[in-house]
Amino acid sequence: MTAAISADGIRQRYGDVQAVDGVSLTVEAGEFYGILGPNGAGKTTTLEILEGIRKPDEGRIELLGLAPWPRNKKLLPRIGVQFQASAFFNKLTARETIRNFGSFYGVGPKRADAMLERVGLTESAGVMTDKMSGGQAQRLSIACALVHDPELVFLDEPTTGLDPQARRNLWDLLRTINAEGRTVVLTTHYLDEAEVLCDRVSVMDHGKILRTGAPAALVREIDDTVRISVESGLLTAERTRELLAAVGAEVAAVDDDGVSLSVSTRLPGPVLSVLAEQNALRGLEVRGATLEDVFLQLTGREYRA
Ligand SMILES: Nc1ncnc2c1ncn2[C@@H]1O[C@H](COP(=O)(O)OP(=O)(O)OP(=O)(O)O)[C@@H](O)[C@H]1O
């Protein structure tokens, strides 16, 4: 496969903050690629640099084989960038907005309206953008990014703030966009989103990419950690740690979020025995590792989006 994007040694500093600290990555053509990290990890800055919207302090980028900076007009029809919903003119309808975006690329009103239909907004075509729901606005912003049929699409946290149903609907749309052959690069702070959508994901924190791989492969790499949860309040995290240490149980982490007490371990047997002896099995759930555990292992702290 040909690389759609290759970036090497990107750095960006804002005053005292090293927002991007030596990022190198490759996105293959046709791939669904995710940059996953908590707020402030440096995802948006990285994305803007890859798109050619922002000049990095350092680093080399090739986008579809060309340098995106200084702004390369040849690239613009080939890439789609999802604008944040707030970038719309409030007093334009959805139809006027998509037609406007289409006109930037020489796309006529018929094709622009067809894109509105693609994202399920035909019935809301006459609604002013400031009267749209969060899900409708996100769909419109994706439609605007796709109106000129680009081969590479960048999406910056496209499902943030949506309710679960609206998120699932958007996931279906994004899968289709990718299945049609477009390369998709998405940033997200949702672990489940990265797990469900992405062929490969880069886990990012404090401006650095910590690991890149298929979500399932990243999870497998951390050696089958199992997460055992019981109701919070049965045992404190501290007491649990003491009890587990007393029997020599190997645990990666013990955490109490006020709802559940969770223990991550490679060897669930001794942990379950200790909890059973303490009569602390109410609400028991045992599940395999997820990207959350990958993040914990890579950073030593719980994932907080
Ligand atoms: N224009 C700016 N000026 C100064 N600091 C900035 C600017 N943009 C971002 N930062 C800082 O750089 C760091 C990375 O921000 P960035 O927006 O790239 O992260 P992010 O992972 O996309 O976070 P979020 O999910 O909150 O958008 C943060 O500490 C942020 O506060």
The ligand as a Gaussian input file, in Angstrom:
#p B3LYP/6-31G(d) Opt

LIG

0 1
 N       -3.219000      28.130000      20.325000
 C       -2.719000      27.657000      21.463000
 N       -2.000000      28.453000      22.294000
 C       -1.466000      27.986000      23.442000
 N       -1.598000      26.705000      23.876000
 C       -2.302000      25.870000      23.105000
 C       -2.901000      26.300000      21.870000
 N       -3.542000      25.242000      21.310000
 C       -3.357000      24.210000      22.166000
 N       -2.614000      24.572000      23.230000
 C       -2.162000      23.690000      24.329000
 O       -1.407000      22.638000      23.745000
 C       -1.718000      21.388000      24.331000
 C       -2.260000      20.435000      23.280000
 O       -3.516000      20.924000      22.816000
 P       -4.360000      20.194000      21.674000
 O       -5.595000      20.999000      21.456000
 O       -3.498000      19.924000      20.515000
 O       -4.692000      18.828000      22.400000
 P       -5.902000      17.836000      22.171000
 O       -5.367000      16.486000      22.480000
 O       -6.514000      18.040000      20.849000
 O       -6.912000      18.265000      23.306000
 P       -8.517000      18.426000      23.220000
 O       -9.038000      17.033000      23.181000
 O       -8.819000      19.135000      24.513000
 O       -8.805000      19.244000      21.997000
 C       -2.698000      21.698000      25.453000
 O       -1.956000      21.825000      26.648000
 C       -3.309000      23.017000      25.037000
 O       -3.717000      23.733000      26.166000

